[in-house]
Amino acid sequence: MAGTLNKVMLIGHLGDEIKMHYFDGGNAIGRFPIATNETYTNRQTGEKVTTTEWHNIVVKNKLAEICEKYLTKGDKVYVEGKIKTRQWEGQDGIKHYTTEIHVVDMTFLTDKKKQAPTTNNPVVNKPDTGNNNPVVKPDEEKGDDLPF
């Protein structure tokens, strides 16, 4: 295989509210953790064991603003993106590292009928599945509201 692939797909629950940062020029970035769980049965004891993995999520610009407006702690989301690692040096001179998921595509899975975004928003489409969970695509351009 000649190419490489950096793709992550997660379904989890928000562990905290969205932390927003706004920059000159109108750009914005939002950060929040999501938790994914794995449950298995310990073969020796027969006990069910659940492990939780925490993921640092990063959303940008319009998608960050939509997340801030419609998501709250505990909401279930599907995120698709790329793994990126950052490093910085703290005030104490120690290098710090973090691994983040930079979101490319997102779907809100928690049903919030009274708060659902409208289809007038160019970055939110409601899927034709009979539920009110918006599908959010940050790079989508405003165009026809056709479902295909």
Steps between C-alpha positions, in 0.01 A plus 500: 500500500656825387284747694429556866180556693430702813131450582313462829131423557360525852159485664501628855359737759624853571688511827483878537362815338666638186791735576508768229788722393446783252775653287544821304343471157196307623653154532403283796607171652307282741638224720320235702561146623288200404495166675476162330431184700590136451331229702623142527463207736801393706540129423644417839242675718201524264476866598407762240774760463456840334796711392472861389731670254506881480560682170584869451279637221576816297244675278561817300314811384129453416494140625643616834225762531231242418641260759510774762138588428347151487720262702516462875680269740370144468377530140581212267686582177662331204827663396724425208838662463877480510741432786740787566764528771611836641792585723580811698736608771343597831606789722702251701704408190350151471378382159134400492324289238135446415323293238183647348232401252451782246142458380418481131141370532260485793148378578305588813344179634312638802141583406423863583178572315448842656859613424560345157671736253307618198575392146568865411846457653736402214711264713216301654281248317235285658532143379193340346486234772190615685695634799610852585875439526690748282789393284773764515759539226739793551618531139158491337415797280158664489300355218185307419320330784474182295546174692729354230 
